[in-house]
Amino acid sequence: MITENRWKHILGVARKAKKLALKFKPNDDKFAEDMFLLGLLHDFGYEFIESNASHSVVGGEILARNQYKYWQEVSLHGNETVESMSDALFILNCADMSTGPSGEDFTFEERLSEIANRFGTDAAPYKTCVIEVGKLKVDARYIKLR
């Protein structure tokens, strides 16, 4: 189920994704609109599951069934095993990892600290996010977004 705080996080990610998209492609308003919508949809899978781990896959499956252009990005967001990220997935992951649980604007480090406080540093969600943030920071596209 999507909580009130989750809705705040979702809206924060959508706004951050739009902002990052405009930095990434300054003259492409349609791309920014698409990234805002992607941010709005990235966590809706929580409404249909009880386990945090599968929310992205469930959301992606629903969106694929409805022929949404970025269903794979929803399905793959937060997946640290992804070798190559599309621009949309890169932006989504950056937005997600720099938005707090209530929609706050966070640095990657603040977000990792918040996740560590919630789950502990030995927990899988924290370890996954550390790997993901590491991949985002070394990606050449990261320079465009700073």
C-alpha positions as CSV (number, residue, x, y, z in Angstrom):
1,M,0.0,0.0,0.0
2,I,1.2,3.5,-0.8
3,T,1.5,5.6,2.4
4,E,1.2,9.4,2.6
5,N,5.0,9.6,3.0
6,R,5.5,7.4,-0.1
7,W,3.3,9.8,-2.1
8,K,5.5,12.7,-1.0
9,H,8.6,10.7,-2.0
10,I,7.0,9.9,-5.4
11,L,6.1,13.5,-6.1
12,G,9.6,14.6,-5.0
13,V,11.2,12.0,-7.3
14,A,9.0,13.2,-10.2
15,R,10.0,16.8,-9.7
16,K,13.6,15.9,-9.3
17,A,13.5,13.8,-12.5
18,K,12.0,16.7,-14.4
19,K,14.7,19.0,-13.1
20,L,17.5,16.6,-14.0
21,A,16.0,16.0,-17.4
22,L,16.1,19.7,-18.1
23,K,19.8,19.7,-17.2
24,F,20.5,16.6,-19.2
25,K,18.6,17.9,-22.3
26,P,18.0,21.6,-21.8
27,N,15.8,22.2,-24.9
28,D,13.7,19.1,-24.7
29,D,10.5,19.9,-22.7
30,K,8.8,16.7,-23.9
31,F,11.7,14.6,-22.4
32,A,11.3,16.6,-19.1
33,E,7.6,15.8,-19.1
34,D,8.3,12.1,-19.8
35,M,10.7,12.0,-16.9
36,F,8.2,13.7,-14.5
37,L,5.7,11.1,-15.4
38,L,8.3,8.3,-15.0
39,G,9.0,9.7,-11.5
40,L,5.3,9.6,-10.7
41,L,5.0,6.0,-11.7
42,H,8.3,4.6,-10.4
43,D,7.0,3.4,-7.0
44,F,3.3,2.7,-7.7
45,G,3.9,-1.0,-7.5
46,Y,3.9,-0.6,-3.7
47,E,0.1,-0.4,-3.9
48,F,0.0,-4.1,-5.0
49,I,2.6,-5.8,-2.9
50,E,3.6,-6.5,0.6
51,S,7.3,-6.9,0.0
52,N,9.5,-3.9,-0.8
53,A,11.8,-6.0,-3.0
54,S,9.3,-6.6,-5.8
55,H,7.6,-3.3,-6.1
56,S,9.6,-2.2,-9.1
57,V,9.0,-5.5,-11.0
58,V,5.2,-5.5,-10.2
59,G,5.0,-1.9,-11.4
60,G,6.9,-2.6,-14.5
61,E,4.7,-5.6,-15.4
62,I,1.6,-3.5,-15.0
63,L,3.0,-0.7,-17.2
64,A,4.3,-3.2,-19.8
65,R,0.8,-4.7,-20.0
66,N,-0.5,-1.1,-20.7
67,Q,2.3,-0.4,-23.2
68,Y,3.9,2.4,-21.3
69,K,7.1,3.6,-23.0
70,Y,9.3,3.4,-19.9
71,W,8.0,0.2,-18.3
72,Q,11.5,-1.3,-18.2
73,E,12.9,1.7,-16.3
74,V,10.2,1.2,-13.7
75,S,11.0,-2.5,-13.5
76,L,14.7,-2.0,-13.3
77,H,15.0,1.1,-11.0
78,G,17.0,0.4,-7.9
79,N,18.4,-2.8,-9.4
80,E,22.1,-2.7,-8.7
81,T,22.9,-5.6,-11.1
82,V,21.9,-3.6,-14.2
83,E,25.0,-3.3,-16.4
84,S,23.9,-0.5,-18.7
85,M,21.3,2.2,-17.9
86,S,19.2,4.1,-20.5
87,D,19.2,7.8,-20.0
88,A,15.7,7.6,-18.5
89,L,16.8,4.9,-16.0
90,F,19.9,6.9,-15.1
91,I,17.8,10.0,-14.4
92,L,15.2,8.0,-12.5
93,N,17.9,6.4,-10.3
94,C,19.6,9.7,-9.6
95,A,16.3,11.3,-8.7
96,D,15.3,8.4,-6.5
97,M,18.6,8.3,-4.7
98,S,18.5,12.0,-4.0
99,T,15.0,12.3,-2.7
100,G,14.2,11.5,0.9
101,P,11.3,9.3,2.1
102,S,9.0,12.3,2.5
103,G,10.1,14.1,-0.7
104,E,13.0,16.0,0.7
105,D,15.9,17.0,-1.5
106,F,18.9,14.9,-0.4
107,T,22.4,14.4,-1.5
108,F,23.4,10.8,-2.3
109,E,25.2,10.6,1.0
110,E,22.2,11.9,3.0
111,R,20.0,9.4,1.3
112,L,22.3,6.5,2.1
113,S,22.5,7.7,5.7
114,E,18.7,7.8,5.9
115,I,18.5,4.2,4.4
116,A,21.2,3.0,6.9
117,N,19.2,4.5,9.8
118,R,16.0,2.8,8.6
119,F,17.3,-0.6,7.7
120,G,20.9,-0.9,9.1
121,T,24.2,-1.0,7.2
122,D,24.1,-4.8,7.1
123,A,20.7,-4.9,5.4
124,A,20.2,-5.7,1.7
125,P,18.4,-2.5,0.9
126,Y,21.3,-0.4,2.2
127,K,23.9,-2.5,0.4
128,T,22.0,-2.4,-2.8
129,C,21.7,1.4,-2.7
130,V,25.5,1.8,-1.9
131,I,26.3,-0.1,-5.1
132,E,23.7,1.8,-7.1
133,V,25.0,5.2,-5.9
134,G,28.6,4.1,-6.7
135,K,27.5,3.3,-10.3
136,L,25.7,6.6,-10.7
137,K,28.7,8.6,-9.5
138,V,31.1,7.0,-11.9
139,D,28.8,7.3,-14.9
140,A,30.0,9.9,-17.4
141,R,26.4,11.4,-17.5
142,Y,26.6,12.3,-13.8
143,I,28.8,15.4,-14.7
144,K,25.9,16.8,-16.8
145,L,23.6,16.7,-13.7
146,R,25.8,18.3,-11.1
